[in-house]
Amino acid sequence: MTAYAKLTTLDQPGEIACEFNPSTVKVTKSATWHTHPSRHSKAHPRPQFVGTGPQSLTANLLFNAFDRNGRPAATPVPVAVQQLLDWTKPTQISQEAGNSTPPKVMFSWGSLIMIGFLSHVEVDYLLFGDDGVPLRATATVAIQSIPQPTPGTNPTSGGISGRRSAQATQGDSLASIAQREYGDAGLWRAIAIANDIDDPGRVPPGTRLLLPPRAQAVALSAVGGDPR
């Protein structure tokens, strides 16, 4: 079965599925080194490490609603383009809190996963219908990585290193536990997958729940899968 690339927001609902996988994906990361001149040194002075820049990913995405033999596009071209443009704006929650931050997005394609924010979106409309509605477009997107918190290390017996556990209290839901443990209620799905829970609305008090590391929880909540 072919795996298709997708863009998903992690702190608000939203997903764009790519019907045509990008032909190339560029990943870059910079490092800064400084070399101090030495007048009397016979050998070239050794560079001193200063720091690294954020990792970034660039991909060209194709959106097409033309000549599909009657099959509708997974995401209409105007909708997909507008979604990308909207993801370059601060989230409403962060604006209301007075601390404007961009939506966190995840680009996933097989084992290639990048979590960050959209730093650049450039769209070329290639084809229009008789009514002026775009039928085909390419979008060049650049994602700059956001550092992920280092997960705790308190593995349960027989579990995977880095996993923790939490005990549900009266009135807890998976969302409230995710908010308390990860600082993000949207990661409840990862807890449900890790513990084979079908009804995430309420959890019996005293239930001991396995908590995947945060980076893994982000990936699981966005794309689903078996954490084991």
C-alpha positions, 0 to 999 in steps of 0.5 A: 500500500502506497504511503502518502505525504501529509501535513497535519496541525498538532494544536488545532484541527487540520490536515492536508493529504497529498495525492501526489507525493513530492518528487524531492524533499530537502532537509537542511541544518546549519552549524556555526563555527568560529576560527580565531586568528593566531599570528604566531601559529604555524598550523591553521587554528582549530575552529570552535563550535558556536551553535547550531541553527534550526533544522528545516524541510522544503517540499513541493506539493501538487494539488490537482482537481482536473481530469480525474475520471470523475474522482473528486480531489481529496482536498479541493485546490482552493481549500488546500491553498487557503489552509496552507496560508492560514497556517502561517498566521498565529493561532487564535488561542495564542493571540488571545493569550497575548503571546502570538505563536504559529500553529505547530505542523507535522510533515509526515511521509513514511519514516520522514517526520518534521515537526515545526512551523510553516516559515514560507509558502509559495503557490503557483496556480497552473490551471483554472476552470471556466469559472476561474476556480483553480484546478491545479496548483503547486505549493513550495512549503518550508517548515522550520523545526521546533525543539521538542521537550526531552521526555522523562525516563521512568520506564515501567517494568518490561516497557520501552525506555523513556515511557512513564505512567500516570494514574487517573483520578476522579473525573479524569478524561484522556484529554485532561491527563494529556494536558496535565502530563504533556501540556497539550490536551490534543495528545489524548489519542496517543494515550488511547492507542498506548493503552488500547482504550476505545472510549476516551471520554472517561477513565475509571479512577485509579486506572494506571495509564502508560504514557509514551514519550512526548515526541512519540505521542505527537506522532501517534496523535497525528497519524495513528499507529501502534506504539509498541 
